[in-house]
Amino acid sequence: QVQLAESGGGLVQAGGSLRLSCARSGIIFGITIMGWYRQAPGKQRELVAAITSGGSTNYADSVKGRFTISRDNAKRTVYLQMNSLKPEDTAVYYCTISGADYTGQKHDYWGQGTQVTVSS
C-alpha cells in the first residue's frame, strides 16, 4: 500500500524559510510526475511546483524564484524548499505523485498535508 508522508511544516516569520519533505512507502510504478499543491482557507487547491520523471520542473508564478522542488530517488523523497516566505504562502501543503500500481492502473497518490503558517 502506497503512503505519502509530508513533514517540515510549521510556523515561520515572513522572510523565513522552510523545507517540506514527502517520503513515500510502497511501490509506485512508472512515476510520471511529483508535485506539491497547497490549499488556503476558503480557496481552491492550487499547484505550487512539480517535477517530472525526466527532471523538468514547473512552478506557480507566485512562487517562482522563491521555491525549489527537488527529489532524491534513493530516499524516495521529494522536497520543497521555500525561501522568502510571505503571509500569503500560508496554507496546507500536499504532496502528490502520479504513477501506477502493480496491475498498471494509474493513480494520483496524495499525502495527508502539512500546515505552513507565515506570520507578518
Backbone as a ProteinNet text record, in pm:
[ID]
protein_1_A
[PRIMARY]
QVQLAESGGGLVQAGGSLRLSCARSGIIFGITIMGWYRQAPGKQRELVAAITSGGSTNYADSVKGRFTISRDNAKRTVYLQMNSLKPEDTAVYYCTISGADYTGQKHDYWGQGTQVTVSS
[TERTIARY]
84.5	0	89.3	58.4	138.7	94.7	190.2	162.1	263.1	214.3	300	292.6	407.3	410.5	485.7	411.8	475.6	525.7	630.1	683	753.6	782.8	859.4	779	647.6	566	581.9	523.6	530.6	499.9	535.1	513.8	647	646.6	768.9	732.8	825.4	802.5	822.5	758.5	776.6	924.8	966	1106.3	1186.3	1127	1195.3	1186.7	1238.7	1244.9	1194.5	1144.2	1107.7	1139.1	1166.7	1182.2	1083.7	994.9	899.5	957.3	925.2	966.5	843.8	851.6	744.3	809.6	798.8	859.2	751.3	781.8	681.5	721.7	622.6	641.1	551.4	586.9	514.7	575	527.1	584.3	489.2	544.7	471.4	547	476.8	538	519.1	620.2	606.8	567.2	639	609.6	628.8	527.7	536.4	565.8	504.3	522	501.6	577.9	563.4	543.7	458	429.8	384.4	377.1	324.6	208.6	99.1	-15.8	-34.1	-112.8	-148.3	-293	-350.2	-487.2	-498.5	-531.8	-553.8	-701.6	-735.4	-876	-963.1	-1071.9	-1165	-1121.7	-1009.3	-959.1	-946.6	-939.5	-922.2	-777	-759.9	-625.2	-555.6	-430.2	-357.1	-219.9	-173.4	-40.8	64.5	162.1	273	396.1	430.9	550.4	538.3	602.3	600.5	732.7	766.6	887.4	853.5	894.5	864	970.5	942.2	1039.4	1169.6	1162.3	1281.6	1355	1297.1	1363.4	1316.7	1223.4	1171.7	1085.7	1095.3	1020.5	924.7	822.9	722.7	678.4	660	623.7	507.4	428.7	327.6	399.6	340.1	403.3	430	342	352.6	472.1	532.1	643.9	774.5	770.7	891.7	1001.7	1120.3	1233.7	1245.1	1142.9	1144.6	1141.7	1069.8	1053.8	1132.1	1181.7	1252.5	1207.3	1164.6	1126.5	1244.5	1265.3	1372.8	1333.1	1413	1381	1509.8	1497.3	1606.8	1550.4	1579.3	1518.7	1563	1686.8	1735.8	1659.2	1621	1546.6	1396.1	1355.9	1213.2	1142.4	1206.2	1157.2	1158.9	1056.9	1052	1047.8	1116	1130.7	1073.2	1038.9	1002.6	1074.4	1177.1	1248.9	1177.6	1137	1059.8	1137.6	1176.7	1251	1168.6	1209.9	1142	991.2	951.8	810.5	729.5	607.6	515.4	390	318.1	194.2	96.4	96.7	5.5	46.3	160.1	200.3	137	69.7	4.8	-100.6	-88.2	-179.2	-141.5	-226.2	-189.7	-125.3	-7.7	67.1	56.5	23.2	3.1	103.5	153.1	241.2	155.5	187.9	118.3	215.6	189.7	270.7	176.9	203	123.7	202.6	138.2	204	102.2	149.5	60.5	87.8	-12.7	7.7	55.6	68	125.3	36.6	-91	-179.7	-172.8	-103.6	-96	-198.9	-285.8	-386.9	-321.3	-357.1	-296.8	-366.2	-284.4	-335.8	-265.5	-335.7	-273.2	-273.7	-156.4	-144.6	-125.1	-187.2	-181.1	-138.2	-64.9	-32.8	-143.3	-124.2	-228.3	-219.1	-108.4	-92.9	-14	54.8	128	101.7	76.1	38.8	162.8	155.5	258	190.2	238.2	182.6	293.7	272.7	371.9	313.9	379.1	330.6	396.5	321.6	374	448.5
-117.6	0	124.2	214.8	335.5	439.3	498.3	609.3	720.5	842.9	960	1034.3	1064.9	1130.6	1261.8	1372.6	1503.8	1542.7	1622.1	1676.6	1807.3	1882.7	2005.3	2133	2120.5	2239.8	2302.1	2420.2	2486.2	2632.7	2705.2	2849.5	2919.7	3017.5	3091.4	3236.5	3324.6	3465.8	3495.3	3599.5	3642.4	3663.5	3617	3625.1	3501.5	3415.1	3294.3	3182.8	3066.6	2950.3	2825.8	2736	2601.5	2504.9	2381.4	2276.5	2165	2140.2	2031.3	1905.1	1792.9	1663.5	1575.9	1490.9	1395.1	1259.8	1173.1	1040.2	939.3	855.3	757.3	616.7	539.6	398.3	322.1	198.3	121.8	146.5	70.9	77.6	149.1	245	312.7	287	234.8	204.4	322.4	341.9	440.1	578.2	627	762.5	862.9	944.3	1043.2	1182	1214.7	1348.6	1347.3	1431.6	1451.1	1599.6	1632.2	1773.4	1811.3	1939.6	1997.5	2089.9	2071.6	2160.2	2226.8	2331.6	2394.2	2441	2448.6	2495.9	2585.7	2709.9	2806.7	2806.6	2849.8	2851.8	2930	2868.5	2935.8	2941.8	2877.5	2881.6	2741.1	2735	2606.3	2559.5	2428.9	2373	2415.2	2456.7	2503.5	2435.9	2419.9	2363.1	2465.8	2420.6	2506.1	2476.1	2349.1	2309.8	2163.7	2127.8	1989.8	1956.5	1827.4	1779.9	1649.6	1638.2	1518.9	1411.5	1293.9	1185.3	1219.9	1306.1	1347.7	1463	1517.5	1624.8	1765.5	1777.9	1910.8	1962.1	2090.8	2149.8	2257.2	2279.5	2380.4	2443.3	2575.7	2647.3	2742.6	2761.3	2866.5	3000.6	3094.5	3226.3	3289.8	3264.5	3329.1	3280.6	3168.1	3115	3108.2	3142.1	3136.8	3222.8	3166	3238.7	3226.1	3172.7	3157.2	3010.6	2927.7	2786.5	2700.2	2588.3	2492.8	2351.9	2279.6	2139.7	2052.2	1945.4	1852	1713	1615.2	1478	1402.7	1302.5	1209.8	1071.2	1013.1	884.5	773.7	781	678.2	680.2	800.3	814.2	813.3	805.8	802.8	923.6	1036.6	1158.3	1273.9	1355.7	1478.7	1594.1	1701.5	1814.4	1941.9	2034.3	2169.3	2266.9	2330.8	2433.1	2565.4	2627.3	2751.2	2862.5	2960.8	3074.9	3201.9	3305.1	3435.5	3419.6	3346.3	3316.8	3442.1	3441.1	3553.2	3504.9	3593.6	3551.4	3483.9	3523.1	3461.2	3319.8	3273.5	3133.8	3042.4	3100.4	3020.9	2929.8	2801.5	2701.7	2563.9	2468.7	2327.7	2282.4	2225.1	2181.2	2029.7	1986	1845.1	1796.6	1679.1	1613	1519.5	1508.4	1415.8	1351	1224.7	1150.9	1076.8	1090.3	1019.3	899.1	785	663	551.8	428.9	314.3	209.1	127	14.7	-107.7	-222.5	-340.5	-395.4	-354.7	-400.7	-309.2	-196	-99.5	10.3	0.5	103.6	231.6	341	469	529.8	597.2	663.6	797.7	886.2	1006.1	987.2	966.3	942.6	1076.6	1088.5	1213.8	1188	1282.2	1279.3	1344.1	1345.4	1397.5	1549.8	1606.4	1751.9	1795.9	1908.2	1967.3	2117.5	2170.5	2311.7	2400.2	2503.3	2607.2	2739.2	2805.6	2932.9	3037	3145.7	3251.3	3375.9	3420	3538	3664.3	3773.3	3900.2	3978
0	0	0	-88.4	-100.7	0.8	66.7	157.1	131.8	137.3	127.2	258.9	316.1	446.5	435.1	449.4	445.6	584	585.4	709.9	679.3	784.9	768.5	778.2	787.9	802.6	940.1	955.3	1084	1073.1	1179.1	1186.9	1164.6	1074.6	1043.6	1019	1046.4	1019.3	871.1	825.5	687.1	658.6	542.2	504.3	540.4	620.4	662.4	560.4	598.5	509	579.3	499.7	544.7	432.8	469	369.7	400.4	307.4	320	258.1	319.7	267.6	249.1	149.3	123.9	98.2	196	186.2	150	53.2	12.5	55.3	90.9	118.9	24.5	-1.6	-101.3	-239	-335.1	-469.3	-564.5	-636.5	-742.8	-872.2	-970.9	-1099.5	-1195.5	-1277.9	-1385	-1338.5	-1235.5	-1187.3	-1301.3	-1321.1	-1427.4	-1373.6	-1260.3	-1207.1	-1056.3	-988.5	-844.6	-820.3	-726.5	-709.1	-570.5	-552	-428.2	-463.7	-392.9	-402.2	-266.1	-265.7	-137.9	-142.7	-23.3	-11.9	110	84.2	190.5	228.1	348	389.4	292.3	250.6	161.4	16.2	-15.6	-153.1	-209.2	-341.3	-407.5	-395.3	-401.3	-401.7	-530.3	-518	-635	-642.8	-765.9	-787.3	-748.6	-671.6	-631.7	-716.7	-726	-800.7	-838.8	-949.6	-995.2	-1061.2	-1056.4	-1122.6	-1192.6	-1318	-1395.1	-1372.7	-1423.7	-1412	-1482.8	-1582	-1653.9	-1588.7	-1482.5	-1410.2	-1445.2	-1536	-1568.7	-1453.9	-1429.4	-1318.7	-1369	-1288.4	-1320	-1188.3	-1189.6	-1068.4	-1092.8	-989.8	-994.3	-1000.3	-1071.4	-1085.2	-949.1	-855.4	-724.5	-642.1	-680.7	-602	-681.4	-808.3	-890.2	-829.6	-824.5	-768	-617.3	-552.1	-406.8	-363.8	-438.2	-402.8	-501.7	-452.8	-537.5	-504.8	-607.2	-588.9	-630.4	-555.4	-588.7	-541.3	-579	-538.5	-510.1	-428.4	-401.7	-424.3	-539	-573.4	-477.1	-432.2	-340.7	-209	-165.7	-40.5	-64.4	-192	-227	-166.2	-178.6	-115	-214.4	-207.2	-285.5	-186.1	-220.6	-130.5	-191.4	-104.5	-147.4	-55.9	-109.5	-35.5	-57.6	51	43.5	112.2	35.5	87.3	72.1	143.7	136.1	150.3	251.1	269	299.4	250.1	267.1	339.1	404.4	470.9	375.9	250.4	153.8	115.7	162.6	142	246.6	343.3	447.8	386.7	413.8	356.7	409.9	379.9	397.5	266.5	277.3	160.2	146.9	24.7	-3.7	-108.5	-84.6	-180.8	-266.6	-393.5	-481.3	-578.1	-608.5	-705.2	-798.5	-927.3	-1028.3	-1078.6	-1076.1	-1122.5	-1133.7	-1124.1	-1140.3	-1032.8	-1008.4	-917.6	-996.1	-930.1	-994.8	-1105.1	-1108.3	-1214.6	-1336.3	-1319.7	-1427.5	-1418.3	-1317.7	-1301.4	-1250.6	-1315.4	-1280.2	-1158.7	-1078.7	-960.1	-942.5	-874.1	-818.3	-666.8	-612.7	-469.1	-398.4	-281.2	-205.6	-62.1	-7.4	133.7	214.4	345.5	434.2	452.3	409	417.8	538.7	524.1	635.6	636.2	754.4	766.6	763.5	681.7	679.6	713.9	816.6	858	861.1	787.7	780.6	846.9	950.5	1023.2	969.1	974.3	921.6	1028.4
[MASK]
++++++++++++++++++++++++++++++++++++++++++++++++++++++++++++++++++++++++++++++++++++++++++++++++++++++++++++++++++++++++

